[in-house]
Amino acid sequence: MRSVAVVLGTRPEAIKFAPVIRALQDDPRFEPVVISTGQHRQMLDETLDAFGLTADVDLKVMAPKQTLSQVTYRSLRGLEDYFAASPADAVLVHGDTATTLTGALAGFHLRIPVVHVEAGLRSGRLGSPFPEEGNRRLVAQVAALHLAPTPGNLANLLREGIAADTVTVTGNTVIDALRWASGRAESYGDPALADLDSDPRRVVLASAHRREAWPHLPEIGRALARIADEPGVRVVVPLHRNPVVREALLPHIGNHPGITVTDPLPYLSFCKLMGRADIIVSDSSGSQEEGPALGKPTLVLGNVTERSEAIVAGTACLVGTATEGIVAHTLELLRDRVAYDRMANAANPYGDGQATERTVAALAHFFGMGPAPEPFVPDDAVDELSVELARTADFART
């Protein structure tokens, strides 16, 4: 039996790791140990609980107003102390957070093989998203096994000199999590949304929180207010807890009769809300994957994305952060049924619900305990174009 340390600290990591943790717990070949840095506190705990999971180790690094460097330092120190006392056979990290980077560095420093889940995403611009693009590039340099969601992600890694025999294309485990969560929520998680099923209006689900969006949040807020002015439209905004985000957005959306503002919703309730929504407008990385999987046209707030596949497939569109562009794209979808259906019916490029199975199989193969899994292959047209985009590393909106 192999001991596998699963390091997580944020809500997205918990969502995307949850199916993997459950599968490892059920596999007699592995003994998973879930280590939480606590980088996100309340949202992380709520999400793990939704999947019936708890952390075996909690480093509790969360502190008020701490900087990225302080989060990184405290996480790295805690993880190295833990691994020095309780060595593992592998360290699994996910994506591109401070927790991801420190988990990879702690494993590397103690010569524990690092397995990078959701490897190979690239925007091609070091500062966008920040600090995620830098984090994932750094992790790629120390990982022993790279689990790439798409062929385009594989192409990114190969272009950077990563050995092909260390990469497996798995699909994205967020699709597995979404399928598991579908239909499990009894409510939308907030009393303000209790009437949503009986509300005949079309629903635009909106969110913005990334650091590079902060200077543009007033423009985004004005755009959401104008979208909510459209007859027959209701905008729902689960608002991020960060005070910077709240102080910038609330003056524009807080008192609009067509906008419902809530606190961040529990994961199962948020999945239910995505299913109810007609359009998603967001800078969230998860929404760029979940929207296409649910057949929801997804308008990405930004000029660049590390998730080019949905843009290529046509189920997502980069709309920038300027008020006019956001409003124009959203109103087109609300007013033009042909344009809406074109996006809603585009292919989902991110997975077939078997990413967890491939992830566990790839890990077993890494340890010589099973055959290599067959790679995930998306729709041919999406596959070819996403690989070509990855080759040029130019995903910017022109």
Beta strands, then each sheet from edge to edge (+ up, - down):
strand 1: 2-8
strand 2: 30-36
strand 3: 57-58
strand 4: 90-94
strand 5: 114-117
strand 6: 145-148
strand 7: 167-169
strand 8: 202-207
strand 9: 233-238
strand 10: 259-262
strand 11: 279-282
strand 12: 298-301
strand 13: 316-320
sheet 1: 3+ 2+ 1+ 4+ 5+ 6+ 7+
sheet 2: 10+ 9+ 8+ 11+ 12+ 13+
end
